[in-house]
């Protein structure tokens, strides 16, 4: 790892961590540690890199014992994943207990595991077996944790694509798909009762990629812009990610059963390179998106709908992953190259605009027919599953294009 090449990046991170920001606000920035690659450094070599970044929260897509052992006694907090293929199996309480004993219990408490995500984007998978198994599997994993006295230490949740929404704009009109409500409502009750967060994978990049002529780049990159008005709430949105998150909040409220459920962004990011037809996939845009995002989160800013609640975000991803299938962008989401050098200079990012929570006066115009995109990386831990993920993302982008993705500034 070339340490000298990290200096601009480290200076940037120091700059985005204002002395006035609380520790809890700074800790709201996490990172996704993906491993669909054959050239990544060892987990032991990742530890000093994360420390130099000041990132203490990591999300895995499995329970890789090499990683969890390497991070023992480091204080780094993990969210780990139970793969989709195991979801139907662990709905059986005995199987869930065996999985927890084999994959979590040996690492606790030396490695901090704060949550388990049961499956990834299951509700938008169109796999009826997976969808019907999701909540029973979550309940069984939760019961297994309780049996071992770990239920207060490890939360149980699952991550969702924005494709679970039927309406995403304006944010105040956010709603879940009607066909998913029979599954979403009891899932929200589970999260509410257990104090677990609702995780959403949100990528403004896909909205821009699908319609770069009508989706304003400044709006998706947290740069200065006029903002977009929500005619239902009177709130003005300065960036698309906040609009996406608040659409989820509205959907949860409309579905009922989700009282007090926190919304967290389990994946978001921007590719530093892509194919010729992948608009916006440049190192410059990636630096602006991730740099401005990390600064905003570190400052503890909430969304217009919940300005007093700092938004927790996991950036996707730590490394570029050379074995991910699909378009070139899939292999260029990393903040770092596999050798540990920055994929681009995050120090080029600019200060994001302040998020206004003041109502927008009537007659000021506003946004129309804007869909914030409905995709995530759809990340899986095996190459075969990743192939399925690539196809799913293509279909989601096509769906986003059909929806229009129109953005009009007030």
C-alpha positions in Angstrom: 0.0 0.0 0.0 1.4 3.4 -1.0 1.0 5.5 2.1 2.1 8.7 0.5 -0.9 8.5 -1.9 -3.3 8.5 1.0 -2.2 11.8 2.3 -4.7 14.0 0.3 -7.4 11.6 1.2 -6.6 11.7 4.9 -6.5 15.5 4.9 -9.9 15.5 3.3 -11.3 13.2 5.9 -9.9 15.4 8.6 -11.5 18.4 7.0 -15.0 16.8 6.9 -14.9 16.0 10.6 -15.6 19.3 12.2 -14.8 19.8 15.8 -18.4 20.7 16.5 -19.7 17.3 15.2 -20.5 14.8 17.9 -18.9 11.4 18.0 -22.2 9.8 17.2 -22.6 12.0 14.1 -19.1 11.1 12.9 -19.8 7.4 13.6 -22.9 7.6 11.3 -20.5 7.0 8.3 -19.9 3.4 7.6 -18.6 1.5 4.6 -19.5 -1.7 2.7 -16.7 -4.2 2.5 -17.3 -6.3 -0.6 -15.1 -9.1 -1.7 -16.2 -10.2 -5.2 -12.6 -9.9 -6.4 -9.4 -12.0 -6.6 -6.9 -9.3 -5.9 -7.9 -7.7 -2.6 -5.6 -7.3 0.4 -5.9 -9.5 3.4 -8.4 -8.5 6.1 -5.5 -7.7 8.4 -4.2 -5.2 5.9 -7.6 -3.5 5.8 -7.6 -2.7 9.5 -5.0 0.2 9.3 -6.7 1.5 6.2 -10.0 1.8 8.0 -8.3 3.3 11.0 -6.6 5.9 8.8 -10.1 6.8 7.4 -11.7 7.1 10.8 -14.4 4.7 9.8 -15.5 2.4 12.6 -18.5 0.8 11.1 -18.4 -1.9 8.4 -21.0 -3.9 6.5 -20.3 -7.4 5.2 -22.5 -9.4 2.9 -21.7 -12.7 4.7 -20.0 -13.8 7.9 -16.5 -14.4 6.4 -14.6 -15.9 9.4 -11.3 -14.5 8.1 -12.6 -10.9 8.4 -14.4 -11.4 11.7 -11.3 -13.0 13.3 -9.0 -10.3 11.9 -11.1 -7.5 13.4 -11.3 -9.1 16.9 -10.5 -6.5 19.7 -10.4 -3.6 17.2 -13.7 -2.0 18.2 -14.9 -1.9 14.7 -18.7 -2.5 14.5 -20.0 -4.9 12.0 -23.3 -5.6 10.2 -23.0 -9.1 8.7 -25.2 -10.8 6.2 -27.1 -14.1 5.9 -27.1 -15.0 2.2 -30.4 -15.3 0.2 -29.9 -19.0 -0.4 -30.1 -19.7 3.3 -33.2 -17.6 4.0 -35.7 -20.5 3.4 -33.6 -22.8 5.4 -33.3 -20.7 8.6 -37.0 -20.1 8.9 -36.6 -23.4 10.8 -35.7 -22.4 14.3 -33.3 -25.3 14.7 -31.5 -24.3 11.5 -31.3 -20.7 12.6 -29.8 -21.7 15.9 -27.2 -23.8 14.2 -26.3 -20.9 11.9 -26.0 -18.4 14.7 -23.9 -20.8 16.7 -21.6 -21.5 13.8 -21.3 -18.0 12.3 -21.9 -15.4 15.0 -21.3 -16.9 18.4 -17.6 -17.8 17.9 -16.7 -14.2 17.2 -18.6 -12.5 20.0 -17.8 -10.5 22.0 -14.3 -9.9 20.7 -15.6 -8.8 17.3 -18.4 -6.3 17.6 -21.4 -7.6 15.6 -24.3 -5.1 15.9 -26.7 -6.5 13.4 -27.5 -9.3 10.9 -29.2 -8.6 7.6 -31.3 -11.6 6.6 -31.1 -11.7 2.8 -30.6 -8.7 0.5 -33.3 -7.0 -1.4 -35.5 -10.0 -1.0 -38.9 -8.3 -1.3 -38.0 -7.0 -4.8 -36.5 -10.3 -5.9 -39.8 -11.7 -7.4 -38.8 -15.0 -5.8 -42.0 -16.0 -3.9 -40.2 -18.6 -1.8 -37.7 -16.0 -0.6 -40.4 -13.4 0.0 -42.6 -15.7 2.0 -39.6 -17.0 4.0 -38.1 -13.6 4.9 -40.0 -12.7 8.0 -40.2 -16.2 9.5 -36.4 -16.4 8.9 -35.8 -13.1 10.7 -38.0 -14.2 13.6 -36.1 -17.5 13.8 -32.7 -15.8 13.8 -33.9 -13.4 16.4 -35.1 -16.3 18.6 -31.8 -18.1 18.2 -30.0 -14.9 19.3 -32.3 -14.8 22.3 -31.6 -18.4 23.2 -27.9 -17.6 23.4 -28.5 -14.3 25.2 -27.4 -12.2 22.3 -30.7 -10.6 21.2 -29.9 -7.3 23.1 -26.5 -7.2 21.4 -27.3 -8.1 17.8 -30.2 -6.7 15.9 -32.0 -8.5 13.1 -33.1 -6.7 9.9 -32.9 -6.9 6.1 -31.9 -4.5 3.3 -34.3 -3.3 0.6 -34.1 -1.9 -2.9 -36.1 1.3 -3.7 -38.0 -1.0 -6.0 -40.2 -1.9 -3.0 -41.9 1.5 -3.5 -44.7 2.1 -5.9 -44.5 5.9 -5.4 -41.4 7.8 -4.5 -42.1 11.4 -5.5 -43.0 13.6 -4.0 -41.4 12.2 -0.8 -44.6 12.9 1.2 -46.5 10.6 -1.1 -44.1 7.7 -0.7 -45.8 4.3 -0.7 -44.9 0.6 -0.8 -46.1 -1.6 -3.7 -49.6 -2.9 -2.9 -48.5 -6.5 -3.7 -45.8 -6.2 -1.0 -47.9 -4.7 1.7 -48.9 -8.1 3.2 -45.2 -8.7 3.7 -44.0 -5.2 4.5 -46.6 -4.4 7.3 -45.7 -7.4 9.6 -42.0 -6.9 8.9 -42.3 -3.3 10.0 -44.1 -4.5 13.2 -41.1 -6.8 13.8 -38.6 -4.0 13.4 -40.6 -1.7 15.7 -40.9 -4.3 18.4 -37.2 -5.3 18.3 -35.8 -1.8 17.8 -34.2 -2.7 14.5 -33.6 -0.2 11.6 -35.2 -0.3 8.2 -32.3 -0.5 5.7 -32.6 0.9 2.2 -30.1 0.7 -0.7 -30.4 4.1 -2.5 -28.5 5.1 -5.5 -29.2 8.5 -7.1 -26.6 7.5 -9.7 -29.2 5.2 -11.4 -31.7 8.0 -11.8 -29.1 10.2 -13.5 -27.8 7.3 -15.6 -31.3 6.5 -16.8 -32.1 10.1 -17.8 -29.2 12.5 -17.7 -30.9 15.2 -19.7 -33.7 15.7 -17.2 -32.1 14.7 -13.9 -29.9 17.6 -12.8 -26.4 16.5 -11.9 -25.9 19.1 -9.2 -29.0 17.7 -7.4 -27.7 14.2 -7.3 -24.2 15.2 -6.3 -25.2 17.4 -3.3 -23.9 20.5 -5.1 -25.5 23.9 -5.0 -28.9 24.0 -6.8 -32.3 25.5 -6.5 -33.8 22.5 -4.8 -37.0 20.5 -5.5 -40.2 21.3 -3.8 -42.5 18.8 -2.3 -46.0 20.2 -2.9 -47.5 17.8 -0.3 -45.4 18.8 2.6 -44.0 22.2 1.6 -40.5 21.0 2.2 -37.7 21.7 -0.2 -35.1 19.0 -1.1 -31.5 20.0 -2.0 -30.4 16.5 -3.0 -32.0 13.3 -4.3 -30.7 11.0 -1.6 -32.7 12.9 1.1 -35.8 12.7 -1.1 -35.4 9.0 -1.5 -35.0 8.4 2.3 -38.0 10.6 3.1 -40.1 8.7 0.5 -39.3 5.6 2.5 -40.3 7.3 5.7 -43.6 8.3 4.2 -44.2 4.8 2.9 -43.5 3.3 6.4 -45.9 5.8 8.0 -48.6 4.9 5.4 -48.1 1.2 5.9 -48.6 1.5 9.7 -47.0 -0.8 12.2 -43.6 0.9 11.9 -43.8 3.3 14.8 -40.3 4.5 15.8 -38.5 2.6 13.1 -35.3 4.3 12.0 -34.4 4.4 8.3 -30.8 3.9 7.5 -29.0 3.9 4.1 -27.3 0.5 3.9 -25.8 1.2 0.4 -25.1 4.3 -1.6 -22.3 5.3 -3.9 -21.2 6.4 -7.3 -18.9 4.6 -9.8 -15.7 6.2 -10.9 -15.7 4.6 -14.3 -18.2 2.9 -16.7 -19.0 2.0 -20.2 -19.5 4.6 -22.9 -23.3 4.5 -22.4 -23.1 4.9 -18.6 -23.6 8.6 -18.2 -22.0 10.3 -15.2 -19.7 7.4 -14.3 -16.5 9.4 -13.8 -13.9 9.8 -11.1 -14.8 13.5 -10.8 -18.5 12.7 -10.1 -17.6 9.9 -7.8 -15.4 12.2 -5.8 -18.1 14.8 -5.5 -20.8 12.4 -4.6 -19.0 10.4 -2.0 -17.0 13.3 -0.6 -20.0 15.6 -0.2 -22.0 12.7 1.2 -19.5 11.8 3.8 -19.1 15.4 4.8 -22.8 15.9 5.2 -23.3 12.7 7.2 -20.3 13.5 9.5 -21.9 16.9 10.2 -24.9 15.1 11.6 -27.4 16.5 9.1 -30.8 14.9 8.9 -33.4 15.0 6.0 -36.0 17.7 5.6 -38.6 15.3 7.1 -36.4 14.5 10.1 -33.9 17.3 10.5 -33.0 16.4 14.1 -32.2 12.7 13.3 -28.6 12.3 11.9 -28.8 10.0 8.9 -26.7 6.8 9.2 -25.1 5.8 5.8 -22.9 3.0 4.6 -20.9 4.0 1.5 -20.6 1.5 -1.3 -17.8 0.4 -1.4 -14.4 0.0 0.1 -12.6 -1.5 -2.9 -13.1 -1.8 -6.6 -14.1 -5.5 -7.2 -12.8 -6.9 -10.5 -15.0 -10.1 -10.6 -18.4 -8.4 -10.5 -20.3 -9.0 -13.6 -22.4 -6.5 -15.6 -21.4 -3.1 -17.0 -18.0 -1.6 -16.2 -19.5 0.6 -13.5 -20.1 -2.5 -11.4 -16.3 -2.9 -11.0 -15.6 0.7 -10.1 -17.6 1.6 -7.0 -14.6 1.4 -4.6 -13.1 4.3 -2.8 -9.8 2.4 -3.1 -8.0 0.2 -5.6 -7.1 -3.3 -4.5 -3.5 -2.0 -3.7 -4.9 0.4 -1.1 -4.4 3.6 -3.1 -7.3 5.9 -3.6 -9.4 5.3 -6.7 -9.8 9.1 -7.0 -9.0 12.2 -4.9 -11.9 12.7 -2.6 -10.3 16.0 -1.6 -11.8 17.4 -4.8 -15.3 17.3 -3.2 -17.0 20.6 -2.4 -19.1 21.5 0.5 -22.6 20.3 0.1 -25.5 22.8 0.3 -27.2 23.2 3.6 -30.4 21.2 3.9 -33.4 23.5 4.2 -36.3 22.3 6.2 -38.4 25.4 5.7 -41.7 25.1 3.9 -41.8 26.2 0.3 -44.4 28.9 -0.3 -47.3 27.9 -2.5 -46.9 29.0 -6.1 -43.2 28.6 -6.2 -43.3 25.8 -8.7 -41.7 22.5 -7.7 -40.8 19.1 -9.0 -42.9 17.0 -11.2 -43.0 13.3 -12.1 -39.6 12.8 -10.5 -38.7 9.2 -9.5 -35.5 9.0 -7.5 -34.4 5.7 -9.0 -35.1 2.2 -7.8 -31.9 0.3 -7.5 -29.0 -0.7 -5.4 -25.9 -2.6 -6.0 -27.9 -5.8 -5.2 -24.6 -7.2 -3.9 -24.2 -10.9 -3.2 -21.2 -12.9 -1.9 -21.0 -15.5 -4.7 -20.2 -15.0 -8.3 -23.3 -16.9 -9.5 -25.6 -14.8 -7.3 -23.8 -11.7 -8.5 -24.6 -12.7 -12.0 -28.3 -12.7 -11.0 -27.8 -9.3 -9.4 -26.4 -7.8 -12.6 -29.5 -8.9 -14.5 -31.8 -7.5 -11.8 -30.1 -4.2 -11.8 -30.5 -3.9 -15.6 -34.2 -4.5 -15.2 -34.5 -2.0 -12.4 -32.7 0.7 -14.5 -35.1 0.0 -17.4 -38.0 0.3 -15.0 -36.7 3.6 -13.8 -36.4 4.8 -17.3 -40.0 3.8 -18.0 -41.1 5.8 -14.9 -39.7 8.9 -16.5 -37.2 10.1 -13.9 -38.2 13.7 -14.6 -36.8 16.4 -12.5 -38.1 20.0 -12.7 -36.5 22.7 -10.5 -38.7 25.2 -8.8 
